Amino acid sequence: MPAAENIDDMWVRLLKEDPEARQIMLKEIHELIQAGEIETTKGMLRTLIKVTCGFPAISDEVGRNSKSIMRMLAPDVDPGIKAFMAVVKAAERQSMKMM
């Protein structure tokens, strides 16, 4: 079984280098939101943000402190739908800039 560090490295490389992988992840994020799988969605969103644009870029776009956004995406935190969707949309726009 590969070490967790290797899996993390794989995700970093894949999401940074492959615009199609980012598109697939964004599509999956939207599908998970529709399915009500918010905890899984938050984990994927954290990964996408860390690998692509970083929390400061999302913070600038949505007008919230980056630490607040990190807490919003933490497990077992109810982010509130309006704030959560603003972060999802900002992450989507930032990911598209990388293409």
N, C-alpha and C positions, 0 to 999 in steps of 0.2 A: 504494500500500500504506500503511495507517495506521501511524503511529509507534508504537513499543512503549509509550510513555507513554500514548497514547490507549487502547490495548488494556487496559493496567493500570487506567486510570481507569474504563473500561467495566465491568471485572470488579468493581471496588470498588463502583461505583454499583449494579450488578445484584444483587450478593450482600447489600449492606446494605439495599436497598429492597424486594427481592422474596423473600418466604419460600418461594415455590415454586421459585425458582432455587436456594436453599440445599438444599431437599429433593432436587432433581434432582442436585445435586452430591454430596450424601451418598449417594444411591443409586448414582451412578457410582463413587464411592470404594469402596463395598462390592463392586460388580461387578468392579472392577479388582483388588481384593484376591483375590477368588475366582479370577480369571484369572491371578494371579501377577505382575501388573504393578505391582510395589511402587514402583519409581522414579517412575512416573507418578503413582501414588497419593500418594506423599510430596509431590510438587510441588503437587498439588491440595489436599492437606491443609494445607500451608504457607499457600497463598493463602486458604483458608477461615478458618484461624485468624487470620491477619493482619487480614483484613477484618471479621470478626465480633467475636470476644471478646478476641483478643490472647493471646500466649503466657503472660503472668502468670496469667490465669484458668485456663488448662489446667494450668499448674504447680501452682496451689493445689489443683485437683481431683485430680490424680494423685500429688501429693506428691513431685514431682521439680523440680529447678532448671529455670527456663525456658531457660537457655542449653543445658542438657543435652537438652531437648526439641528445641530448634532444631538442635542437632548430629544428633540422632536422625533428623531429617527432611531432612538434607543429602544431596545425591547421593552415591552410592557408599559409604554407611554402612549397615551391617547393624544395625538397631535392636533386634533381638530381638523375637520375636512377642508375648510377654506385655506388654512395655512399649509396643510399637507399638499394639497393640489397645486398651490403656488410653487412649492419646492419641486414637485414633479415636473411641472411645466418649465421651470427655470433650468432644471437638469437636462431636460429635453433640448431646450434652446442652446444651452452651453455645449452639449454633445454634438449638436448639428454644426456648430462653429468649427469643430475639429475636422470636419469632413472636407 
